[in-house]
Amino acid sequence: KNQNSMEVKKESPVEATDSYLFKWDTSARRYFSYFELLRETYLSGVQNIWKNPITRWRDPAYYKRRYKTKDGIEIRQLLGEITRKEIKEVNSVNPCAYWFFRSRAEPAKVWAFRKNILFALAGSAGLTAYARLIPKWGMVWFIAPFVPFIFYMLHNIHHQPYEEINNAYRYILEKRIATVQLEQNQKALSALVESEEGKKLKSVLDDQDITLYELEQKLVDQITAGKFNFLQICNLQDLHA
């Protein structure tokens, strides 16, 4: 093990044991050493590439996959473990061509499969079932449609879309950070909502059917355009002008 390896205590210093932050921190600490060893292994592999006289002359672009894998490991180290609920949310908000699945073999490991391939597999399975049960065709029709998919699976395992997977990791990480911040600021937020100013602000947002983020963006646009009216903001009047 590298002497420069970082080590962390297994026990979380977060006092609120029922908080989201405590559960996240405990999970990250649990798998920290595993990811640290995995990260060092990849770093050692990259370093050996540049030391090897046969490979060190090659352009760094050839080793993009290795660097992307290392980046993914570092993000996974921060996450500790991910849940099926988080993966389901990523699939629902991510417009890319892949569906993501959580691996049971490693903590915070995600596999990606092309949506069109999965749709083709589902269609093949349906036609295969029909051919086997209705016309009573031979077993070869039951097996043959899955052979290409098996080869695709083998190819896909070694050619994962690392950039898309890392983006999925980043989304989960940012969502967790936002959740922790919301949890920590919940009391202050509740006090704001119950205040007179908070009720007036909520009324304006509801009337205009916009979010607080959209209201903030309107203010930025007005300031940029030189149309900012301080009295208008103080009175929380209509901001569509």
N, C-alpha and C positions, 0 to 999 in steps of 0.2 A: 504494500500500500504506500502511496506517495506521502512523504513527510509533510507536504503542504496541504494535504487533504483537510477539509473543514469537518469538524464534528459538532454535533448539537446534542443537547440533553433530550431524553425521551419525554420528560415531563414538560407540559406547556406552562409558561408563566402567566397565562391569562387567568384571572381570578374568577370571572363569571363562567362557571363550568356549563351553564345551560345556553351560552351564547353561540352564535354561528362561528365567530372567530375562534373560539376554543376548539370546536370540532374540526375546523379546517387546520388549525395549527397542530393539533394532535396528529392528524393524518399526515401532514407534511413532515413532521418530526419522525414519525414511524418509518417512513420510507426514505428518509434523507440519505442515509448511508448507502442504500441500494443504488440510488440515482448518482450519488457521488462516485461510486466505483464504476458505474456504467459510463459516466461522463469522462472519467480519467482514461478508461479503455479506448474511447473514441479519440480523445486528444492524443493519446500515445500512438494510435494508428495513423493519425494525420501527421504527427511529427516524424514517424518512421518513413512516410512517403517522401518527405523533403530530405531525409538523410540518405535514402536509397539512390544510388547513382543512376539506376535504370528509370526511376519514376520522377525524380525531382525536377527534371527539365520540362515536364508537362505543364500546360497552362492550368492555373487554379480552377478554371471553370469546369474541368474534367472531374473535379472532386466536390462539386456543388452538393451532391446527395449526402456526402459525409458531413459537410458543414450544416446542412439543413437538419440532419439527424441529431447532431450535437445541440443545435438550438432547441429542437423539440425536447430533448432530454432535460435541458436546463429549465424549460417551462414546466415540464412534468414534475420536476423536483420541487417547484414552488406549489404545485397543486396537491401533491401527495397521492390522492386517489380521486377519481371522478365517478359520478353516479350515472345510472341509466337516464334519470330525469334530465340531467345536464346535456347528455348526448341527444336526447329527444328534442330539447329546446334548440340545440345547434342545428339539427336537421330541419326544424321548422322555420328558422330565420335565415338559414344560409342558402343563397340562390345558386350555388355552384352545381356542377354536374355530378357530384358525389353524394352518397349517403354514408354516414359515419356510424361505426359500431364499436362498442366498448369491448376490449379484449379481457378475458379472464386469466390469461397466462401471466400478464405483467400489470403492475399498478399504473393507473392513468395512461393506459395504452389504447390507442384508437386505430382502427382499420378503416380504410376508405374503399368503396366500390362504386363504380359508375352506375348511375341510375338506369341508363338505357340497357346495360348488360343485365341488370336485375329484372327489368321489365321483360327482356327477351327470354330470360330463364323462366319467368312465371308463365309467359305464353307457351313456351316449349313444354313445360310441365302439364299445362292444360290440354294441349293437343296430344301429348303422349298418353295422358289418362283416357282421353276420348278414344284414341286409336286402340288402346289395349282393352277397354271395357265395352265399347260399342261394336266396332267391326271385328273385334277379337283378333287383331293382328299379333304377330309373334313378339317374343320378348326383346328382339333386337330393337324394335321401335320404342320399347320402354327404357332401354339403356342408352341408345345412340345420342339422343338430344343432350344428355348430360355430359358426354365426353368433351365437347368443346368448352363447356363451362369449367370442367376440372382443370383443363390446360390454362384457361384464363385465370383461375384462382392461383395456380402455381406462378404464373407470370406476374399477377397483381401483387403477390406477397413481396416479390423482389423489386417491384417498380411502383412503389407507393407514391402518391402525389404529396410529397412532404410539405410543400408550401401551403396547400389547402389544409392539411392536417394541423400544421403549426398555427394557422389562422383559427382553427377550431379550438385549439388549446388556449390561444390568446383571448378568444371570446369568453371562454369559461373563466379564465383568470380575471378579466375585467369585470365580469358579472359578479364574481365573488367579492372583489374589492368594493364594488358599488353596494352590494348587500351588507357588508360589514359597516361601511360608512352610514348607510341608512339605519342600521340597527343602533349604531353609536349615537346618531343624531335624532333618534326617534322622539326622545323627550322634548328636545328643543323644537322639533318639527310639530309635535302635538300642541305645544304651547303657542306656536305661531298660528296654527290652524284655528285654535280656539280664540285667538285675539281678535279685536275689532278690525285691525289691518288685514289679518289673514282671511277673515270672512269676506272683506271687501275684494281682496285679490282673487279669491275663489269665485266670487260672483262675476268678476270681469272675465276670468278664464272660461267659465261656463257659458256666459253670454256670447263670447266670441268663438267658442268651441276650439280653443287652442290650449296647448300645454304650457307649463312654465318655461320650458326650454324654447318654445316658439316665441313666447313673449320676450324672452331675453334676446333672441335673434332679431326681433323687430326693433328693439332698442338699439342694438348694435347697428342695424341698417340705417336707422334715423340719425344716429350720431355720425356715421360715415357720410351720409348725404347732407349733413348740415341742417337737418330738420328737427333736431332734438328740442323738445319743449319741456322744461323742468316742471312748470306748473301743471301741465297736462299729466305728467307722470305722478305728481303728488296727488292729483285728484283721481288717478286711475281712470281717465277717460278713454274714449275709443282710440285705439292705436293703429287703426287701418289706414288712416290718412297718410 
